[in-house]
Amino acid sequence: MVEVLKVSSKSNPNSVAGALAGVLRQAGAVEVQVVGAGALNQAVKAIAIARGFVAPSNIDLVCIPTFADIEIDGQSRTAIRLAVEDRSHRPATADGPGAAVPGSAAPGASVPVAAPVLS
């Protein structure tokens, strides 16, 4: 079973990044669970920092977001789970996990981004 790290809006991104890197090196994958925008912000910062921690070990960290229904203090809430794993250890099948996304570029390639629509 993949270890789940719960991140709050008060979590220190550097501390979470260290925990992420440690679990990733040990188990090869980790999930980060957040509820709320502030917690998601801290988690994404931590994942960005962790990429730098594990890059010298040739680990290409990627993040796959999903929704999860959880219960907190008897109330149903929607959480976001961020599956964090090493891209190089994902199976590369034609249509399965790790498959190239149509229109995607190689790592490090420049990809044009459409300007946001402001109303």
C-alpha positions as a Markdown table, in Angstrom:
| # | Residue | x | y | z |
|---|---|---|---|---|
| 1 | Met | 0.0 | 0.0 | 0.0 |
| 2 | Val | 1.2 | 3.5 | -0.9 |
| 3 | Glu | 1.9 | 5.8 | 2.1 |
| 4 | Val | -0.4 | 8.8 | 2.3 |
| 5 | Leu | 1.0 | 12.1 | 3.6 |
| 6 | Lys | -1.7 | 14.6 | 4.7 |
| 7 | Val | -0.8 | 18.2 | 4.0 |
| 8 | Ser | -2.5 | 21.2 | 5.5 |
| 9 | Ser | -2.4 | 24.9 | 4.7 |
| 10 | Lys | 0.0 | 25.3 | 7.7 |
| 11 | Ser | 2.4 | 22.6 | 6.5 |
| 12 | Asn | 6.0 | 23.7 | 5.9 |
| 13 | Pro | 6.7 | 22.9 | 2.2 |
| 14 | Asn | 10.4 | 22.2 | 2.9 |
| 15 | Ser | 9.5 | 19.7 | 5.6 |
| 16 | Val | 6.9 | 18.0 | 3.4 |
| 17 | Ala | 9.4 | 17.9 | 0.5 |
| 18 | Gly | 11.9 | 16.1 | 2.7 |
| 19 | Ala | 9.2 | 13.6 | 3.8 |
| 20 | Leu | 8.1 | 13.1 | 0.1 |
| 21 | Ala | 11.7 | 12.5 | -1.0 |
| 22 | Gly | 12.4 | 10.0 | 1.7 |
| 23 | Val | 9.2 | 8.0 | 1.1 |
| 24 | Leu | 9.7 | 8.2 | -2.7 |
| 25 | Arg | 13.3 | 6.8 | -2.4 |
| 26 | Gln | 12.1 | 4.0 | 0.0 |
| 27 | Ala | 8.9 | 3.0 | -1.7 |
| 28 | Gly | 9.0 | 4.4 | -5.2 |
| 29 | Ala | 5.7 | 6.2 | -4.8 |
| 30 | Val | 3.7 | 8.3 | -2.3 |
| 31 | Glu | 0.3 | 10.0 | -2.2 |
| 32 | Val | -0.3 | 13.5 | -0.8 |
| 33 | Gln | -3.8 | 14.2 | 0.4 |
| 34 | Val | -5.1 | 17.8 | 0.8 |
| 35 | Val | -8.4 | 19.5 | 1.5 |
| 36 | Gly | -8.7 | 23.1 | 0.5 |
| 37 | Ala | -6.8 | 25.6 | -1.7 |
| 38 | Gly | -4.3 | 26.6 | 1.0 |
| 39 | Ala | -3.3 | 22.9 | 1.6 |
| 40 | Leu | -3.1 | 22.3 | -2.2 |
| 41 | Asn | -0.8 | 25.3 | -2.5 |
| 42 | Gln | 1.6 | 24.0 | 0.2 |
| 43 | Ala | 1.5 | 20.5 | -1.3 |
| 44 | Val | 2.4 | 21.7 | -4.9 |
| 45 | Lys | 5.2 | 23.8 | -3.5 |
| 46 | Ala | 6.5 | 20.8 | -1.6 |
| 47 | Ile | 6.4 | 18.6 | -4.7 |
| 48 | Ala | 8.3 | 21.2 | -6.7 |
| 49 | Ile | 10.9 | 21.3 | -4.0 |
| 50 | Ala | 11.1 | 17.5 | -3.7 |
| 51 | Arg | 11.8 | 17.3 | -7.5 |
| 52 | Gly | 15.0 | 19.2 | -6.8 |
| 53 | Phe | 15.8 | 16.9 | -3.9 |
| 54 | Val | 15.5 | 13.6 | -5.9 |
| 55 | Ala | 16.8 | 14.8 | -9.3 |
| 56 | Pro | 20.5 | 14.1 | -8.5 |
| 57 | Ser | 19.4 | 10.4 | -7.9 |
| 58 | Asn | 18.0 | 10.3 | -11.4 |
| 59 | Ile | 14.4 | 10.3 | -10.2 |
| 60 | Asp | 12.1 | 12.2 | -12.5 |
| 61 | Leu | 9.3 | 13.0 | -10.1 |
| 62 | Val | 5.7 | 13.4 | -11.6 |
| 63 | Cys | 2.4 | 14.1 | -9.9 |
| 64 | Ile | -1.0 | 12.7 | -10.9 |
| 65 | Pro | -4.0 | 14.5 | -9.3 |
| 66 | Thr | -7.3 | 12.7 | -8.5 |
| 67 | Phe | -10.4 | 13.5 | -6.4 |
| 68 | Ala | -11.2 | 11.4 | -3.3 |
| 69 | Asp | -14.3 | 11.5 | -1.1 |
| 70 | Ile | -13.2 | 11.4 | 2.6 |
| 71 | Glu | -14.9 | 11.9 | 6.0 |
| 72 | Ile | -13.6 | 14.5 | 8.5 |
| 73 | Asp | -15.3 | 14.8 | 11.9 |
| 74 | Gly | -18.4 | 12.9 | 10.5 |
| 75 | Gln | -18.7 | 15.2 | 7.5 |
| 76 | Ser | -18.2 | 14.1 | 3.9 |
| 77 | Arg | -15.5 | 16.2 | 2.1 |
| 78 | Thr | -13.8 | 16.2 | -1.3 |
| 79 | Ala | -10.1 | 15.9 | -1.1 |
| 80 | Ile | -7.5 | 16.0 | -3.8 |
| 81 | Arg | -4.9 | 13.2 | -3.8 |
| 82 | Leu | -1.7 | 13.8 | -5.6 |
| 83 | Ala | 0.0 | 10.5 | -6.6 |
| 84 | Val | 3.7 | 11.3 | -6.7 |
| 85 | Glu | 6.1 | 8.8 | -8.4 |
| 86 | Asp | 9.1 | 8.4 | -10.5 |
| 87 | Arg | 8.2 | 8.8 | -14.2 |
| 88 | Ser | 11.0 | 6.5 | -15.3 |
| 89 | His | 9.4 | 3.6 | -13.4 |
| 90 | Arg | 6.0 | 4.0 | -15.0 |
| 91 | Pro | 5.1 | 1.4 | -17.6 |
| 92 | Ala | 5.1 | 2.9 | -21.1 |
| 93 | Thr | 2.3 | 1.1 | -22.9 |
| 94 | Ala | 0.5 | 2.4 | -26.0 |
| 95 | Asp | -2.6 | 3.5 | -24.0 |
| 96 | Gly | -1.9 | 2.8 | -20.4 |
| 97 | Pro | -0.2 | 4.7 | -17.6 |
| 98 | Gly | 3.0 | 6.4 | -18.7 |
| 99 | Ala | 1.8 | 6.6 | -22.3 |
| 100 | Ala | 2.5 | 9.8 | -24.1 |
| 101 | Val | -0.3 | 12.3 | -24.1 |
| 102 | Pro | -1.3 | 13.4 | -27.6 |
| 103 | Gly | 0.3 | 16.8 | -28.2 |
| 104 | Ser | 2.8 | 16.4 | -25.3 |
| 105 | Ala | 6.4 | 17.2 | -25.7 |
| 106 | Ala | 9.6 | 15.5 | -24.5 |
| 107 | Pro | 10.7 | 16.5 | -21.0 |
| 108 | Gly | 12.5 | 19.8 | -21.1 |
| 109 | Ala | 11.0 | 20.8 | -24.5 |
| 110 | Ser | 9.3 | 24.1 | -25.0 |
| 111 | Val | 5.6 | 23.9 | -25.3 |
| 112 | Pro | 3.4 | 26.8 | -26.5 |
| 113 | Val | 0.7 | 27.7 | -24.0 |
| 114 | Ala | -2.5 | 29.6 | -24.9 |
| 115 | Ala | -3.0 | 32.9 | -23.1 |
| 116 | Pro | -5.7 | 32.7 | -20.4 |
| 117 | Val | -9.1 | 34.1 | -21.1 |
| 118 | Leu | -9.9 | 37.0 | -18.9 |
| 119 | Ser | -13.5 | 38.2 | -18.4 |
